[in-house]
Amino acid sequence: MKLKFNSKLAKPKLEKKQIKGATLEDVKKLLNKADHWGKYDYAIEWTYKAMDGKVTEVSVTCNPKITMPIWAGWNKADKESQKKWDIMWVKLKRHEEKHHDVTEKMIKELSKQLSKDKKLDEKNLPAKMDKFLSDVQKEQKAYDKKSDHGKKEGVKL
């Protein structure tokens, strides 16, 4: 029996985190104190169905969110500072969206791997899924390392 693979990867929900600061330099200092300027959060959940111990269906669901900074003082800033902020913001958002692309790629790879696995059963599926979740996390970290958390993609103030 062929494995049925279902995946639901939602479009990331956009959340905003307000950053206060009178000047662009103030905001940059506040952002640099944080772990990340923006953040891609994802939680992958999975379920399965089996018949006589053999896995017949795997379902993967992910409802991610992207948290982006919003500069509370943007309206009062000079035009040059607004422009610099806007450029950074667009590049940061694209960086976070690329994290979503990584998740999407990994889910597609999981589908291919599980579909090829002729010995997939209820006993070995949890370990395979644990490895998948670990691999997704490794790929996310590798992307951040490669891009220097977006700096190499123009995320700067």
N, C-alpha and C positions, 0 to 999 in steps of 0.2 A: 504494500500500500504506500502511495506517495505521500510524503509529509505536506500538510497544509500549513503555510506560514502567513500569518497576518501581522501587519505592522501599522501602527497609527502614530505617526510623528507629527504632532501639531505644529503649526507656525508659532514661533516664540511669542509669548505675551510680553509686551513692552512695559516695564515699570520704570519709574523715575525716582531718583534720589536727589533731593535738593542740596546744593552746595552754596553756602553763603560766603561772600567775599566781595569787598568793594572793588578790587582790581583783579585783573587777570592773574597777576603775580600772586595775590592772596589766594585765589582759587587753586592755582597750580600747587602752592604749598599744602593746601588742604587735601588735594587729590593725592599728592605724593605721600602723605601720612597714611592713606588708606591702603589696604591690601591690593586693590584693583581700582582702576578708574571706572571701568564698566565690568559687568559680570554676566556670564552665560551660565545659568543653572539648569540642570536637567536631572530628572529622576526617571530611570528606565525601570518599568515594571514588566513582569512577564508571567504568563500562565501557560498551562499546557493541558492537552487531553491525551489519554492513552487508552489502548485496548490490549488486554492481556500483557501488560507491561511495556508494550511497544508504543513509543510516542507517535501520535497520528497528527497532532496539531500543536503549533507553538504560536502564541500571540505576544507581541511586544508593543508596549504603549509608552510614549514619552510626551509630556506636556511641559516643554521648557519655558524659561523666561529669560529675558535680557534686561538687566538693570543698568540704566544709563544716568549719568549725572546731568542735572539741570542747574545752571548757574542763576541763582536768585537775583543777582545784580546785573544781569545781561542788559536789561532795558536802560540802565543808567550808565553803562560803559560807553567809551568812545567807539567810533565805527571800526577802527583798526582792531581793537580788542574783540569786538563782536565778531568780526570776520575770522580772526584767528581761532576763536572758540568754535564757531560754526564749522570751520574746516576740520578741526580736531574731532568734533562731535560726529561728523559724517564718517570719518575714517575709523573712529572707535566703534561706531555702530556696525560698520562693515566687518571689522575685526571680530566682533562678537557674533555676527551672523556666520562667519567662517567656522566658528566653533560648532554652530548648528550643522553646517555642511559636513563636518567631521562625524558628528553623530549619525547623520543620514547615511554617509558612506559606510560606517561601521555596521549599521543595521542591515544594509544591503548585503554586506559581506557575510554577516551571520546567516542570513537567509540562504545564501549559496552553500555555506559550509554545512548547515544542518540538513539541507536537502540532499547533499551528497553522502551523508553519513548513514550507511546501511545498518549500523549497530546502535542507533539512537534508541535509548530506552529510559524508563523512569529512574533507573539507578545512576546513569551517567549524565543525564541532562543537567542536573543542578551544578555539577562541576564545570560543564561546558558553558553554562550561563554565567557562573562566577568568573570564569576566564574571560568571557566576552565583556562583562562589566569592567573588569580590571583593564582589559585591552583598550576599551573606550577611554578610560581615565588616562592611560598612558599616552594615547594618541592626542588627547586634549593638552596634556602637559608638553608633549613634543611640539605641538603647534605653537604653544606659547613660547617655548624656548627658541624655536626657529624664528619667530617673529619678534622676539624680545617683548612679549606682551603688547604687540602692535606698534612698537616704536619703529621697527624696520618697515612698517606699512604707512608711516607718516603720522602716527598718533603722538602728537607732541604739542606743547604750548610754548 
